[in-house]
Amino acid sequence: MPVVVVANPKGGVGKSTLSTNIAGYFASQGHPVILGDTDRQESARLWLGLRPPAARAIGSWDTSSDVISRPPKGTTHAVLDTPAGLHGWRLNDVLKLADKIIVPLQPSVFDIFATRSFLDQLAEHRRAEGVQIGIVGMRVDARTKAAEQLHHFVDSLGFPVLGYLRDTQNYVHLAAHGLTLFDVAPGRVARDLEQWQGICAWLNS
């Protein structure tokens, strides 16, 4: 079972947005998927509670800030949302579970330097365990200088940039109803789905 972990020790970078939409993507492909949340704020768990019965099923993974159980049987894909300040033994426990790690990263110099030591740690883990690690630029226009600087920084660490997600209210409005880009008519969110193509290809690889 592939376990996708969304992690960045910095808060407010879009971890829950990525986690819920990844789970929504897997569900849209017909996979029995579960979503776990180790953040004390339980944003992903709250989102699951808002999800309408008519939407494709996404199960709840029984996790907490202190205990992460193994994914239950009967599911084929798992997504784990993680808290800000993830470090120490909690980070090590999360890394042991992960098959793929996605790091959401905003293209500001402050976000880049705040995440640098974390990415260095992930690079060491990748060399030791062979885990796949990818970066997603959040709230960024791929045509800007900021995106170019982000790409240059990530390239220096040897991580792929899977895509750049624009700053749009689509994510906010859908999340308020427990939905994702993959739950609505494609024409409503065509530009955003286009930005997800590289992420989805990586998730399937």
Secondary structure, DSSP 8 states (H G I E B T S, - for coil): --EEEE--SSSSSSHHHHHHHHHHHHHHTT--EEEEE-STT-HHHHHHHH--TTS---EE--B-SS-B----TT-SEEEEE--TT--HHHHHHHHHH-SEEEEEE-SSHHHHHHHHHHHHHHHHHHHHH--EEEEEEES--TTSHHHHHHHHHHHHHT--EEEEE---HHHHHHHTTT--GGGS-GGGGHHHHHHTHHHHHHHH-
